[in-house]
Amino acid sequence: MAVTIKEISGAEIDGLIATGKVLVDFYSKTCGPCKMLGFVLKDIAKGIDGLEIALLDYDANKETVEKFGVTGYPTLIFFNDGQEVERMKGLQQKPVILRMIGA
């Protein structure tokens, strides 16, 4: 079964990352590399199970961005049961992201 990618708000992030494996993409709608990363994430979502992928708009969620110490976009943060496992800044390729999430 494929993974769904959903847009979340800052208010939803704590509940979402509390359990399971979650990859959060902090992005901006005006960012070219962010848009390209979106295509990579859609490709990853087609072939993997047991992971949630969430998109959080950097510009619309400044408080959450500060809370997680995100300093630029795109930034990917991988959480497992509420704990940050790894983070990457910038456009990443599919094999690098798969390695990050242990797929």
Buried (B, 14 or more C-beta within 10 A) or exposed (E): EEBEBEEBEBEBBEEBBEEEBBBBBBBBEEBEBBBEBBEBBEEBBEEBEEBBBBBBBBEEBEEBBEEBEBEEBBBBBBBBEEEEBBBBBEBBEBEEBBEBBEB
